[in-house]
Amino acid sequence: MKTFLKLFSAAIIPALFFISCEKADQEIKKLNRHDGKWKIESIHYENYDSLGLRVVSDSTQHDIGEFVFFKSPTIDALWSGYLVTAMLPDGQGGTNAFPGLIYFDANRVYMQEDSDSNHSFPDQFEGLWTVTVDKRNKQEWTVFKMSANNYLAQKETLTITKE
């Protein structure tokens, strides 16, 4: 019986690990579809009072630019790492590229600046986003930002569509 349990454990545990890794990879594919360009349709801001209890103002920006995703190897087993470039208009008819890093898990996206001090990733996109709508050609991501006194300061909702 002990031999059977050892053989059973030796066969099942690696299989479960493989299945869980494959499932995580499927979730990652669901989030970004392994495609490069996503248009930033809008970003909606809700600003809260000093105690984080009620919305005091809100605004929406439209047609902000686009994200371009590039797969990158990562050593973190919990996240799948990508490089992202935010392509934003410069106001003079051109486009500025802002490179950053992006990590996915099953339903969250973490965007941040990369380690190159010459790069500046836009602050409005940094943070841990939750994917609240995940359709084939459209996604909505939400992030909550805190004030210096640890109250809710702002909720941002980002809508992106597949180009």
C-alpha atoms as one frame of an Amber mdcrd trajectory, in Angstrom:
protein
   0.000   0.000   0.000   2.866   2.400   0.835   4.450   1.728  -2.559   1.150
   2.444  -4.271   0.786   5.743  -2.397   4.334   6.766  -3.283   3.782   5.953
  -6.967   0.397   7.648  -6.914   1.874  10.790  -5.289   4.816  10.814  -7.691
   2.447  10.737 -10.666  -0.356  13.011  -9.452   1.559  15.914  -7.873   3.556
  16.768 -11.035   0.399  16.376 -13.126  -1.481  18.815 -10.878   1.397  21.270
 -11.073   1.406  21.032 -14.872  -2.376  21.502 -15.042  -2.268  24.520 -12.703
   0.539  26.121 -14.751  -1.385  25.446 -17.950  -4.547  26.960 -16.418  -2.643
  30.089 -15.357  -1.226  30.390 -18.866  -4.756  30.094 -20.300  -5.890  32.914
 -18.011  -2.994  35.034 -19.231  -3.960  34.325 -22.832  -7.505  35.355 -21.985
  -6.306  38.689 -20.609  -4.123  39.812 -23.484  -4.882  37.363 -26.314  -1.148
  37.374 -27.183  -1.862  40.316 -29.484   0.140  43.515 -29.494  -2.034  46.619
 -29.778  -4.946  47.699 -27.621  -6.538  51.143 -28.048  -7.074  53.101 -24.836
 -10.702  54.107 -25.423 -11.170  55.992 -22.173 -10.133  56.426 -18.595 -12.757
  57.482 -16.059 -11.694  59.161 -12.811 -13.797  59.324  -9.639 -12.251  61.580
  -6.986 -13.295  61.047  -3.362 -13.558  63.414  -0.407 -10.770  63.608   2.188
 -12.242  60.671   4.139 -12.770  58.514   1.055 -16.512  58.265   1.666 -18.151
  59.919  -1.331 -17.373  60.976  -4.868 -16.815  64.735  -5.087 -15.961  64.889
  -8.794 -15.552  62.700 -11.808 -14.232  63.075 -15.325 -13.522  60.969 -18.388
 -10.777  61.267 -20.999 -11.338  59.658 -24.413  -9.036  58.400 -27.180  -5.911
  58.574 -25.039  -3.591  56.411 -27.135  -2.727  52.728 -27.188  -0.857  49.988
 -25.356   1.563  47.700 -27.176   2.380  44.448 -25.320   5.539  42.359 -25.784
   6.099  38.979 -24.080   9.091  38.849 -21.739  10.442  35.973 -19.653  10.003
  36.363 -15.923  11.403  34.575 -12.896   8.251  35.147 -10.860   6.127  31.998
 -11.039   2.980  33.794  -9.863   2.940  36.389 -12.633   3.569  36.371 -16.376
   5.747  39.305 -17.347   5.375  41.526 -20.368   6.842  44.741 -21.591   4.306
  47.418 -22.390   4.640  50.653 -24.273   2.043  53.373 -23.800   1.802  55.239
 -27.096   0.323  58.661 -26.297  -0.198  61.704 -28.536   2.198  64.574 -27.861
  -0.253  67.379 -28.720   1.676  68.363 -31.861   0.493  65.584 -34.162   3.163
  63.111 -33.073   3.259  60.208 -30.649   5.416  59.622 -27.582   6.373  56.117
 -26.468   6.513  55.395 -22.726   7.936  51.915 -21.967   7.034  50.034 -18.817
   6.561  46.602 -17.303   3.292  44.732 -16.957   2.485  41.521 -15.092  -0.664
  39.404 -15.346  -2.227  36.780 -13.141  -5.727  35.283 -13.399  -7.639  38.574
 -13.021  -5.172  41.325 -12.160  -2.737  43.454 -14.095   0.198  45.253 -12.485
   1.812  48.070 -14.500   4.939  49.952 -13.469   7.961  51.816 -14.805  10.850
  49.711 -16.032  14.252  49.930 -14.371  15.781  52.271 -16.978  16.056  55.740
 -15.398  15.669  57.319 -18.866  12.146  55.910 -19.170   9.068  57.479 -17.630
   5.849  55.445 -17.602   2.675  57.575 -17.144   1.516  57.699 -13.511  -2.163
  57.302 -14.425  -1.456  53.753 -15.655   0.749  52.563 -12.785  -0.711  50.299
 -10.114  -2.484  47.016  -9.513  -5.548  46.881 -11.766  -8.412  44.403 -11.516
  -9.890  43.211 -14.795 -13.624  43.860 -14.323 -14.765  43.217 -17.922 -12.957
  40.684 -20.081 -14.470  40.272 -23.529 -12.783  39.179 -26.736 -12.169  42.685
 -28.073 -12.846  44.883 -25.038 -11.615  44.985 -21.447 -12.141  47.254 -18.463
  -9.546  47.537 -15.718 -10.127  49.255 -12.374  -7.612  50.570  -9.845  -8.141
  52.279  -6.483  -5.584  54.852  -5.366  -5.131  55.875  -1.747  -4.410  59.291
  -0.222  -1.428  60.030   2.024  -3.639  59.378   5.091  -4.671  55.944   3.692
  -8.193  56.879   2.636  -9.641  56.154  -0.777  -8.636  59.078  -2.988  -9.460
  57.989  -6.531 -10.986  55.190  -8.560  -9.829  54.864 -12.163 -11.555  52.735
 -14.781  -9.628  52.090 -17.972 -11.418  50.829 -21.096  -9.294  49.266 -23.828
 -10.284  47.697 -27.135  -8.419  45.371 -29.480  -7.126  47.102 -32.596
